[in-house]
């Protein structure tokens, strides 16, 4: 079949939710344009921004890195750098992730920083999980890994003068999180969804340029770009609720193409309609002084549980 966009080249991808069939050129351009439109529509970037891109070496972060480089490298006043957080794992997924992150940053001439859990927290992820099991705490690795990674990213960005943190959260990630919050009855988080985080003193704003791009399309973009992706995954991923929700949503998407976009549409409408509920009032953590909506921040709570 011929591409329904250019009508000149052979199609290589069927976009089931829209009915389009696209050639490799039009497909890649559509992803880059969607990222560009998201940045423009939600005013994610300013001309003098210094952007720290969270890069793990997986398909999402490498796609984010490449698309931002293509879109923003034409604006000299904007600077890009990448940060990879090493949880201290010797598993293949982390070793390969570090290697791939380093390679693409070298190719694109983007400064690349690597920091570790051990350096910032005092423990590797494996050591934290061992202590959690020893103390029989009701915490899964994903419960604290994400919290600690966000703290490290924010601290690093503040210390090095970055004005924005870009993460590779895609459509699937956002919809999964929304469903998880519903299933957990976490009402306070249902209206806190958007392409960017509100400006809060002490926090570097986080942006999500891939928010409207499905995970499957990111995977195909990465394939077309020739990224040498690895098949290994985090050994703790199967322990999380997210993994089950991912499977459920993929089944619904297969039967009812576009259902993820429908959920995202509801999220955006709720976000807009209840924007006054998005405001979270922050104060300083009584232990570390970092901004938090509670007396003690989640990072300090977790570390107290681990150490006691």
N, C-alpha and C positions, 0 to 999 in steps of 0.2 A: 504494500500500500504506500501511497505517496503522503508526505507530511501535509496535514490540514492547515498548517500555518503558511509555509512558503510555497507549497505545491510544486516543489522542484526536486526535493531530495527524498530518498527512501525513508519511510518511518521506522523507528526502532523502539518506540515506547507508546503504549496505550494508556492514556490517562482516563481510567474507568469512570471517575466521578464527573468528568466533563465531556467524555466521548471523543476527545481529541486523540489523534495519532501524530506523534512528533518525530522529526529527524533528530539526530544527535545535536546538531547546531541549535535548532529551535528549542529543544528541551533544555539545554544548558543556559541558553539566553533567558528562557522563561523563569528558571530558578533565580538567576542573578537579578532579573527585573523585579521578581517578587520580593527579594531581600531589599533592593533599592527602594521599592514602593513602601515597604514596611518602615524603613528608616525615615523616609520623607513624611509619610502620613502621621507617624507618631513622634516626629521630631526627636529622634533618638540621638542624633549627633549634631555638634556645632563645629564651626570651621577651625577652631583652635583646640579641639579635643586631643588628648593623649590617651589612646585606647589600649587597655590591657586585655588581650584575648586569652581566655581560658582554653588551653589546648591539651587534650589527653592523648592524642594520637589516633583516636577513633574517627569514624566517618563523619560524625556531626561536627566535631571541632576542627577537623581538617577542611571540611567544606566551608565552615564559617571563616576560617583563616583565609582561604583562597578567594571567596566572594568579597570579603571586606577589602582584601588587598587589591582586587580588580576595581572595585567601586571607589575606594577612598584614596588609593595611591596617586590618583590624578590631582588630588588637592594637597599641595605641599605643606599647608599649615596643619594638617592632621598627621599625627604620628601613630604608628602601630608597633606593638610589642606582644610577645606571647609568654604565657606562664604555664608551666607544667608542674603539677603537684605530685610528688612521689610519695605514695603511702608507705613505702618501705617494703613492698612485696617483691619477692623474687619470681613470682608467677610470670608465665610467658606474656600475658596481656599487658603487664606493666613494662616489662623489658622491651617488648616490641613497640609499645606506645611511646616510650621515651625516644627510641631510635627513630621512629617515623616523624615525631614532632621535631626533633633536631634537624632531620634531613630536609623537610619542607621549609622550615624557617631559614636554613642555609640557602636553599634554592631561591627563595623569595627575598633574601637579604633583610629579614625581619629579626630584630634582637630577640633572643630566646633565653628565658630564665627558668631554672629548675630549683624548686625548694622542696623540703621534705616534711612529713609529719613529725619525724624525730626532732628536727631542727626547731619547729614551732611549738609542738605539743609535748615532746619528751618521750613519745611512744610511737611505734609503728602501728599500722592498723591491725596487724596480726597480734601484736602484744596487747592492744586494747581489747580485742575479741577474746583473747585468752583470759584476761582479767575479768571480763564480763561473765564468762562461763564459770570461772572460779567462784565468783561472788553470787552467782545465780541471779544476775540482774535481768530484768525484763526489757532488755535492749538488744536490737539486732544491729549488725554492722552498718546497715544502711541508715539506721536511726541517728548515728553520730558521725558517720563519714561525711555526709552532706553538710551537716552543721559545722564541722571542723574545717572542711574545705572552704566553705563560704567565709569563715573567720580569717583563714590564712590568706585568701584572695584579697579580702578587704584590707587587712593589715599591710600586705605587700604593696597594694596599690596606693595606700596612704603614704607609706614610707618612701615611695619612689615617684610621687607626684603625678600619678595618673588621674584623669578626670572621669573616665568611664571604664566599666568592666563589661566585656561582651562574652556571653556564654552561648553554647550551642544547643540550647533547649529548642526542640522542634514541636510541630503540631501534636504529635503523639505524646510527647512528654507532658505538655501542658494539659491535654485532655485527661491523661492518666491521673495527674495530680488532682485535678478538679473532682474526678470520680472518687479518688481515695479520700478526699476531704468530706465528701458526702457520706461515704460509707463509714467514716469514723465519727460523723456528727460534728465535725469541726466547722461550725457556723462562721466563726470569726474570719476564716481564711477564704470563704467562698467568693468574696468580692474583691480579693486582693490579686486579681489577675490582669496582666497587661504586658505590653511589649517592653515597658521600662518600669523601674522601681521608683516610687516617689522619692523626692529629695529629702534626706534626713541627715541632720548634723552628725558627723562621725562615720557615716556610711558613704562609700563611693557608689554612685548610681549604677545599677546593673541593667544592661539592655539585652534583648533577645531578638536579633535580626532574623533568625530562622523560625520564628514562632508560627508562621503560616505555611510552612513547608512540611509535607508528610515525611515520615522517616524513610519510607520506601523510595521516595524521590531523591532524598539525600543520598541513600545508598547507591542509586543509579548514577547520580551526578559524580559521586566519588569514583565509581567504576569507570565512567567516561574520562575522568581526569587522570586516570592511571595510578591512583593512590594504591600503594601496596598494603592493603588492609590485612589485619590478622583475624583469625577465627576464634582465638582464645578469648574468654570473658572473665570478669571478676568472679572468683570462686564463691562469693556470698550472694550473688544476684538472685539465685533461686530461693533464697530464704525470705524474700520480700513480698509484700502484698502487691506491689507494683507489677511484678512479673506475671501474676495471675490476671490482673486487670489488663495488662498489655495483650495477653492471649485472648481474653474475652472481647476487647475492642477490635482486634484484628479479625476475629470471626464475624462480628457485626459488620465491619467494613467490607469484608468479602461478600456478604449477602446483600448489604445495602450500601453501595458505594456513595461516599459523601457524608456518612454519618458522623465522622470525626469533625468535619467542617461545620456540621449542624450544631454539634455540642459547643464548638468554639464560638459560633455565632451567639449562642445563649450566654456563654461566658462574657463575651464583649458587651452584650446588652445589659447584663447584670452589673458589670463593672461601671458602665456609663450611668445607669439608672440609680445605682446606690453609691456613687462616687463619694458622697459625704461619709459613708461608713468605712471607706478605705483608709481614712486618716487614723493612724496609730500614734498614740502619744508616748514618746520615748523618754526615758530617764537614764541615768548612769548606773551600771551594775555595781552593787555594793562590794563586789570582790575585785573586779578588774577595771572598772570604770568605763567599759565599752557601752554604747547605746543599747538599751533593751526596753521592752514593754513591761517587764516584770522587775521585781527587786533584784533578782540575780539572773544573769543571762543563761541561756541554755548551755553554752559551752562550759561555764563554770559549774553548773549543776551536774553535767555529765562527768567532768573531771573530779568533782567531789565524790561522786558515786564510785568512780574507778579507784580513787586513792584511799577511801575509808575502809 
